[in-house]
Amino acid sequence: AMPLELRGAIEGVTNARCNDLCKRRGEFFGGSNCCEPRHWCAWLHEKLCNAVARAAAKYRNQYDAFGERLQQSLNALWPFGQSVFLSHFVAASQIVEQLVNLFGLIFSHHSSNPTLHACIDTEWGHELRNSFTGMLELMKQLQRTKNDIFWELGATSRYGGGNTWVSVGLQASPLQNGWQDISNCIVIVKRTLDFLTLRLQEIGEQLFAPLGGQVSELRPEKDG
């Protein structure tokens, strides 16, 4: 946790800046209370839900394109078109990597950003942190799958070993496993955010209360 002396100094500077910031941003950003963590925690929750929803939609687009190419190759009995499968798989894996980077950046500011610090040290932050670490465990499996695929490509120019080069369906099997790994990474964080959305509807701002305490407030200093 951040040392109390350091936290007090940072919050003092933040309070002074918020006094001007909240006035300039007006009621749309919470008016005079725009720097309260409960205001920004709800805003951050909404942005993360949108980010995960966009990632899921992009994943679906790539998977659908992969499925279409695979079906075309199966129908044509044309094993030489298998190279097109990889581009969709790589694009989808980059989508989930970007999500991991986003959550990593948020948690990296836990000690240096008073507002994020207040959001993360709550039931909301606790659930999100558990989801993120679970996502990272699933990413390890995805990386192992990718390593196997690329090792085989480097060694034999095939997606899978054995005498499967002329069988499009068998060649696509390792990629299908990779698609499932990518989906699992997105699903774990989406389910957590969906659960937190329901909790927010049930208990409101108490979702952003410090663990074991009441809702924290970071109020701007009064003029004069």
Secondary structure as UniProt FT lines:
FT   HELIX           4..25
FT   HELIX           27..29
FT   HELIX           31..33
FT   TURN            34..35
FT   HELIX           37..76
FT   HELIX           79..81
FT   HELIX           83..108
FT   TURN            109..112
FT   HELIX           114..120
FT   HELIX           123..156
FT   TURN            165..166
FT   HELIX           168..203
FT   HELIX           204..208
FT   TURN            211..212
//
